[in-house]
Amino acid sequence: MDRINQPTRKWLKRTVILTIVCGSALGLWLFIGPKATKQPEPPVASTNVQPAQMNEIRLTEIEEGVKKWVLVAKRADYLKDQNVIRLSDVEVEVFWKEGGNVKLSGDNGYINTKTRQLTLEGEVQAQVADYHFTAAHVTYIPKERALLAQGQVEIKSPQALVQGNNLRVELDHKSLVLEEHLLTRCRFSEKLWTR
């Protein structure tokens, strides 16, 4: 019986020794062998971030199911880090509470994406009912439903021409308030006034 077990013991002994040697060799190879390559690091973001650009865009602001304004621009650049959409060649239609609208156009503009405040700059033209006004800078403040034209403003209606500084248009109250009056010309006939 010892003879039968003797080859089995030799085979078992050799298997154990071979397993120990292979395990040691594998452990040694993992310890001193080639190191795992590092994962490539993502590229560092450039400080000169290019804005996302859009051509011929149309935006509509709707609040509680009511359309507040519609904006059309020939070009828009989204500056995410500044929360601003910069606009070129802009037309905006702001809607009154009880119907009607205010039409604005400007060379340039921007929208603050957090406050939803809209500003137009350059040669800004506006039409409110029969009144037309021009200014270099007009801001729409959505929470107040107001337009602010800072600086020189010229207002024309079929009967009058008014010049002054700093105009505020209250859309829900349908009122125009000019902070500083400079000149008023009235028309009493069909003849155009002269400057």
Residue frames as qw, qx, qy, qz and C-alpha x, y, z in Angstrom:
[[0.000, 0.886, 0.464, 0.000, 0.00, 0.00, 0.00],
 [0.333, -0.749, 0.113, 0.562, 2.93, 2.24, 0.70],
 [0.408, -0.057, 0.595, 0.691, 4.12, 1.67, -2.86],
 [0.161, 0.669, 0.628, 0.363, 0.82, 2.87, -4.34],
 [0.201, -0.935, -0.252, 0.147, 0.74, 5.95, -2.17],
 [0.543, -0.451, 0.219, 0.673, 4.39, 6.73, -2.78],
 [0.318, 0.263, 0.482, 0.773, 3.93, 7.87, -6.43],
 [0.124, -0.824, -0.480, -0.275, 0.84, 9.83, -5.41],
 [0.474, -0.781, -0.103, 0.393, 2.80, 11.51, -2.65],
 [0.493, -0.170, 0.338, 0.783, 5.62, 12.39, -5.08],
 [0.156, 0.527, 0.547, 0.631, 3.14, 13.79, -7.55],
 [0.302, -0.873, -0.379, -0.049, 1.36, 15.78, -4.79],
 [0.550, -0.605, 0.041, 0.574, 4.70, 17.02, -3.42],
 [0.407, 0.060, 0.430, 0.804, 5.85, 18.13, -6.88],
 [0.003, -0.714, -0.539, -0.446, 2.51, 19.87, -7.55],
 [0.405, -0.861, -0.236, 0.197, 2.73, 21.79, -4.26],
 [0.528, -0.426, 0.218, 0.702, 6.37, 22.78, -4.94],
 [0.305, 0.309, 0.533, 0.726, 5.53, 23.79, -8.53],
 [0.132, -0.840, -0.474, -0.230, 2.56, 25.85, -7.32],
 [0.470, -0.776, -0.072, 0.415, 4.74, 27.64, -4.73],
 [0.482, -0.184, 0.374, 0.770, 7.45, 28.35, -7.32],
 [0.169, 0.516, 0.566, 0.620, 4.94, 29.64, -9.89],
 [0.264, -0.880, -0.395, -0.022, 3.14, 31.76, -7.29],
 [0.503, -0.637, 0.064, 0.580, 6.44, 33.24, -6.12],
 [0.409, 0.059, 0.472, 0.779, 7.52, 33.95, -9.71],
 [0.020, 0.709, 0.548, 0.442, 4.20, 35.64, -10.47],
 [0.389, -0.863, -0.249, 0.204, 4.38, 37.72, -7.27],
 [0.521, -0.429, 0.230, 0.701, 7.94, 38.76, -8.04],
 [0.306, 0.312, 0.541, 0.718, 7.03, 39.67, -11.63],
 [0.123, -0.837, -0.471, -0.250, 4.06, 41.79, -10.45],
 [0.480, -0.783, -0.109, 0.379, 6.26, 43.51, -7.86],
 [0.349, -0.562, 0.353, 0.662, 9.25, 44.37, -10.06],
 [0.481, 0.359, 0.672, 0.434, 7.75, 43.87, -13.51],
 [0.115, 0.317, 0.308, 0.890, 6.47, 46.60, -15.86],
 [0.098, 0.332, 0.508, -0.789, 4.32, 49.22, -14.18],
 [0.296, 0.673, 0.676, 0.048, 0.80, 49.87, -15.37],
 [0.243, 0.289, 0.228, 0.897, 0.59, 52.86, -17.66],
 [0.075, 0.369, 0.429, -0.821, -1.14, 55.94, -16.29],
 [0.321, 0.713, 0.620, 0.052, -4.49, 56.92, -17.66],
 [0.317, 0.329, 0.179, 0.871, -4.08, 59.97, -19.91],
 [0.056, -0.497, -0.452, 0.738, -5.11, 63.16, -18.16],
 [0.337, 0.792, 0.498, 0.108, -7.83, 65.23, -19.81],
 [0.419, 0.408, 0.062, 0.809, -6.58, 68.37, -21.54],
 [0.193, -0.435, -0.404, 0.781, -6.45, 71.45, -19.38],
 [0.235, 0.834, 0.498, 0.039, -9.24, 73.86, -20.24],
 [0.420, 0.309, 0.104, 0.847, -7.97, 76.90, -22.06],
 [0.096, -0.521, -0.394, 0.751, -8.48, 80.28, -20.47],
 [0.205, 0.278, -0.322, -0.881, -9.43, 81.60, -23.92],
 [0.375, 0.327, 0.859, -0.122, -12.78, 79.81, -24.07],
 [0.086, -0.059, -0.521, -0.847, -14.50, 80.39, -27.38],
 [0.498, 0.171, 0.413, -0.743, -18.21, 81.22, -27.10],
 [0.403, 0.330, 0.844, 0.131, -20.82, 78.94, -28.60],
 [0.124, 0.279, -0.245, -0.920, -22.01, 80.70, -31.76],
 [0.389, 0.497, 0.773, -0.066, -25.45, 80.65, -33.35],
 [0.011, -0.051, 0.383, 0.922, -26.68, 82.32, -36.52],
 [0.430, -0.214, -0.395, -0.783, -30.20, 83.63, -37.12],
 [0.179, -0.183, -0.898, 0.357, -31.75, 82.70, -33.80],
 [0.436, -0.475, -0.264, -0.717, -35.28, 83.17, -32.47],
 [0.216, -0.076, -0.813, 0.536, -36.02, 83.08, -28.72],
 [0.438, -0.555, -0.356, -0.611, -39.41, 83.27, -27.02],
 [0.041, 0.127, -0.713, 0.688, -39.85, 84.01, -23.31],
 [0.575, -0.420, -0.503, -0.489, -43.01, 82.40, -21.88],
 [0.027, 0.157, -0.716, 0.679, -43.96, 82.75, -18.24],
 [0.357, 0.240, 0.717, -0.549, -46.96, 80.96, -16.72],
 [0.449, 0.464, 0.747, 0.158, -48.28, 80.20, -20.19],
 [0.220, 0.936, 0.187, -0.201, -48.12, 83.85, -21.27],
 [0.701, 0.376, 0.109, 0.596, -45.77, 85.01, -24.03],
 [0.341, -0.791, -0.103, 0.497, -43.61, 87.83, -22.65],
 [0.151, 0.802, -0.333, -0.472, -41.30, 88.57, -25.59],
 [0.891, 0.315, 0.262, 0.194, -39.96, 87.24, -28.87],
 [0.185, -0.798, 0.391, 0.421, -36.40, 87.98, -29.97],
 [0.857, 0.448, 0.162, 0.196, -34.82, 87.53, -33.39],
 [0.235, -0.825, 0.381, 0.344, -31.08, 88.11, -33.96],
 [0.687, 0.627, -0.349, -0.111, -28.77, 87.59, -36.90],
 [0.621, 0.297, -0.638, 0.344, -26.07, 86.21, -34.60],
 [0.645, -0.697, 0.100, -0.297, -25.69, 85.14, -30.97],
 [0.493, 0.382, -0.691, 0.365, -22.65, 84.13, -28.91],
 [0.761, -0.587, -0.208, -0.182, -23.23, 82.26, -25.64],
 [0.242, 0.561, -0.595, 0.523, -20.66, 83.16, -22.98],
 [0.743, -0.386, -0.543, -0.060, -21.34, 80.46, -20.38],
 [0.563, -0.135, -0.455, 0.676, -18.75, 81.70, -17.86],
 [0.003, 0.033, -0.136, 0.990, -20.45, 85.14, -17.83],
 [0.207, 0.498, 0.795, -0.277, -24.08, 83.88, -18.04],
 [0.237, 0.637, -0.029, -0.733, -24.60, 86.10, -21.08],
 [0.613, 0.428, 0.583, 0.317, -25.88, 85.67, -24.62],
 [0.095, -0.520, 0.196, 0.826, -24.33, 88.39, -26.80],
 [0.538, 0.600, 0.592, -0.007, -26.50, 89.40, -29.80],
 [0.165, -0.262, 0.367, 0.878, -26.02, 91.19, -33.12],
 [0.277, -0.058, -0.490, -0.825, -28.65, 92.90, -35.30],
 [0.019, -0.246, -0.896, 0.368, -31.52, 92.34, -32.86],
 [0.400, -0.304, -0.284, -0.816, -35.30, 92.76, -33.09],
 [0.080, -0.161, -0.873, 0.453, -37.51, 92.22, -30.04],
 [0.416, -0.443, -0.372, -0.701, -41.25, 92.30, -29.56],
 [0.058, -0.044, -0.769, 0.635, -42.36, 92.70, -25.91],
 [0.281, -0.492, -0.701, -0.433, -46.04, 92.04, -25.23],
 [0.287, -0.368, 0.244, -0.850, -48.30, 94.22, -23.10],
 [0.219, 0.032, 0.867, -0.446, -50.35, 92.66, -20.34],
 [0.500, 0.499, 0.542, -0.454, -53.67, 93.43, -22.03],
 [0.677, 0.583, 0.399, 0.207, -52.69, 92.97, -25.66],
 [0.235, 0.958, -0.160, 0.030, -50.57, 95.12, -27.93],
 [0.890, -0.072, 0.007, 0.449, -46.81, 95.15, -28.03],
 [0.118, -0.908, 0.274, 0.293, -43.59, 97.14, -28.00],
 [0.882, 0.385, 0.046, 0.268, -41.17, 96.64, -30.89],
 [0.331, -0.841, 0.333, 0.267, -37.48, 97.25, -30.36],
 [0.874, 0.397, -0.017, 0.280, -34.47, 96.94, -32.62],
 [0.311, -0.881, 0.316, 0.163, -30.79, 97.54, -32.00],
 [0.482, 0.667, -0.567, -0.034, -27.36, 96.97, -33.47],
 [0.415, 0.210, -0.830, 0.307, -26.18, 94.85, -30.52],
 [0.646, -0.511, 0.058, -0.564, -27.54, 93.44, -27.32],
 [0.293, 0.211, -0.897, 0.257, -27.21, 90.85, -24.62],
 [0.745, -0.447, -0.253, -0.425, -29.36, 88.71, -22.36],
 [0.165, -0.449, 0.766, -0.428, -28.39, 87.81, -18.81],
 [0.559, -0.064, -0.781, -0.271, -29.34, 84.12, -18.66],
 [0.263, -0.218, -0.798, 0.497, -29.95, 84.23, -14.88],
 [0.119, 0.397, 0.391, -0.822, -32.02, 87.42, -14.53],
 [0.405, 0.557, 0.686, 0.233, -33.49, 87.25, -18.09],
 [0.020, 0.834, 0.059, -0.548, -32.72, 90.99, -18.39],
 [0.652, 0.466, 0.410, 0.435, -32.38, 92.09, -22.01],
 [0.151, -0.768, 0.068, 0.618, -30.28, 95.08, -23.09],
 [0.651, 0.600, 0.319, 0.338, -30.03, 96.62, -26.56],
 [0.335, -0.672, 0.140, 0.645, -27.28, 99.04, -27.59],
 [0.338, 0.093, 0.554, 0.755, -26.27, 101.06, -30.60],
 [0.281, -0.045, -0.221, -0.933, -28.97, 102.80, -32.62],
 [0.069, 0.291, 0.922, -0.246, -31.95, 101.49, -30.64],
 [0.340, -0.151, -0.324, -0.870, -35.37, 102.13, -32.18],
 [0.065, 0.251, 0.898, -0.355, -38.61, 101.45, -30.33],
 [0.341, -0.272, -0.404, -0.804, -42.30, 101.69, -31.12],
 [0.004, 0.284, 0.820, -0.498, -44.90, 101.83, -28.36],
 [0.311, 0.723, 0.559, -0.260, -48.41, 102.31, -29.79],
 [0.445, 0.853, 0.180, 0.205, -48.16, 105.60, -31.82],
 [0.254, -0.911, 0.309, 0.097, -44.92, 106.63, -30.10],
 [0.861, 0.338, -0.178, 0.335, -41.50, 106.01, -31.57],
 [0.335, -0.906, 0.254, 0.051, -38.37, 106.62, -29.57],
 [0.767, 0.449, -0.331, 0.317, -34.67, 106.35, -30.20],
 [0.514, -0.799, 0.306, -0.061, -31.90, 105.90, -27.64],
 [0.356, 0.619, -0.698, 0.040, -28.37, 104.53, -27.48],
 [0.169, 0.133, -0.923, 0.320, -29.09, 102.05, -24.65],
 [0.676, -0.257, -0.072, -0.687, -32.40, 100.36, -23.70],
 [0.072, 0.155, -0.949, 0.264, -32.87, 97.69, -21.03],
 [0.687, -0.310, -0.381, -0.536, -35.92, 95.48, -20.49],
 [0.106, -0.278, 0.795, -0.529, -36.34, 94.49, -16.82],
 [0.446, -0.213, -0.788, -0.368, -38.69, 91.47, -16.75],
 [0.288, -0.364, -0.766, 0.444, -39.52, 91.51, -13.02],
 [0.044, 0.458, 0.266, -0.847, -40.69, 95.13, -13.27],
 [0.448, 0.598, 0.625, 0.226, -42.10, 94.78, -16.81],
 [0.011, 0.938, 0.022, -0.347, -40.33, 98.03, -17.65],
 [0.711, 0.469, 0.091, 0.515, -38.10, 99.46, -20.36],
 [0.353, -0.821, 0.022, 0.447, -35.34, 101.86, -19.34],
 [0.623, 0.625, 0.093, 0.461, -33.71, 104.10, -21.95],
 [0.520, -0.681, -0.048, 0.513, -30.72, 105.77, -20.34],
 [0.360, -0.185, 0.327, 0.854, -29.10, 108.87, -21.73],
 [0.257, 0.295, -0.164, -0.906, -30.53, 110.99, -24.53],
 [0.320, 0.377, 0.870, 0.006, -33.94, 109.99, -25.82],
 [0.241, 0.146, -0.260, -0.924, -36.06, 111.35, -28.64],
 [0.313, 0.369, 0.848, -0.216, -39.78, 110.53, -28.65],
 [0.206, 0.079, -0.409, -0.886, -41.99, 111.12, -31.69],
 [0.348, 0.438, 0.789, -0.253, -45.73, 110.84, -32.00],
 [0.314, 0.593, 0.564, 0.481, -48.05, 112.08, -34.77],
 [0.101, -0.938, -0.266, -0.199, -48.56, 115.31, -32.78],
 [0.327, -0.914, 0.239, -0.020, -45.28, 115.94, -30.94],
 [0.745, 0.352, -0.409, 0.393, -41.55, 115.53, -30.76],
 [0.560, -0.809, 0.124, -0.127, -39.98, 115.37, -27.28],
 [0.645, 0.426, -0.498, 0.394, -36.30, 115.27, -26.39],
 [0.537, -0.733, 0.252, -0.333, -34.89, 114.51, -22.97],
 [0.246, 0.444, -0.835, 0.212, -32.89, 112.11, -20.88],
 [0.034, -0.060, 0.929, -0.364, -33.70, 108.81, -19.16],
 [0.634, -0.076, -0.258, -0.725, -37.05, 107.38, -20.23],
 [0.210, -0.038, 0.937, -0.277, -38.94, 104.70, -18.30],
 [0.572, -0.044, -0.455, -0.681, -41.79, 102.79, -19.98],
 [0.411, -0.074, 0.784, -0.460, -44.08, 100.90, -17.58],
 [0.221, -0.005, -0.823, -0.523, -45.60, 98.19, -19.76],
 [0.165, -0.430, -0.881, 0.108, -48.35, 97.04, -17.40],
 [0.023, -0.669, -0.408, 0.621, -49.39, 100.63, -16.61],
 [0.476, 0.625, 0.440, 0.435, -48.98, 101.83, -20.21],
 [0.130, -0.980, -0.045, 0.147, -47.04, 104.90, -19.15],
 [0.681, 0.397, -0.081, 0.610, -43.96, 106.72, -20.40],
 [0.396, -0.898, -0.072, 0.181, -42.04, 108.84, -17.89],
 [0.599, 0.576, -0.143, 0.538, -39.20, 111.11, -19.02],
 [0.624, -0.503, -0.312, 0.510, -36.88, 111.96, -16.14],
 [0.234, -0.535, 0.071, 0.809, -35.35, 115.10, -17.69],
 [0.481, 0.755, 0.443, 0.045, -37.21, 117.14, -20.28],
 [0.420, -0.277, 0.250, 0.827, -35.17, 119.19, -22.75],
 [0.175, 0.208, -0.352, -0.896, -37.43, 120.13, -25.66],
 [0.416, 0.436, 0.785, -0.142, -41.00, 119.68, -26.89],
 [0.165, 0.194, -0.402, -0.880, -42.33, 120.56, -30.32],
 [0.481, 0.386, 0.709, -0.344, -46.00, 120.18, -31.17],
 [0.037, 0.076, 0.665, 0.742, -47.65, 119.89, -34.54],
 [0.346, 0.408, 0.485, -0.692, -51.02, 121.61, -34.93],
 [0.652, 0.551, -0.109, -0.510, -51.41, 121.04, -38.66],
 [0.965, 0.205, 0.154, 0.059, -50.43, 118.47, -41.24],
 [0.414, 0.805, -0.365, 0.217, -47.16, 120.31, -41.94],
 [0.855, -0.130, -0.321, 0.385, -44.03, 118.69, -40.60],
 [0.348, -0.922, 0.082, 0.147, -42.07, 120.60, -38.04],
 [0.633, 0.611, -0.321, 0.352, -38.50, 121.60, -38.69],
 [0.767, -0.413, -0.247, 0.425, -35.62, 121.26, -36.35]]
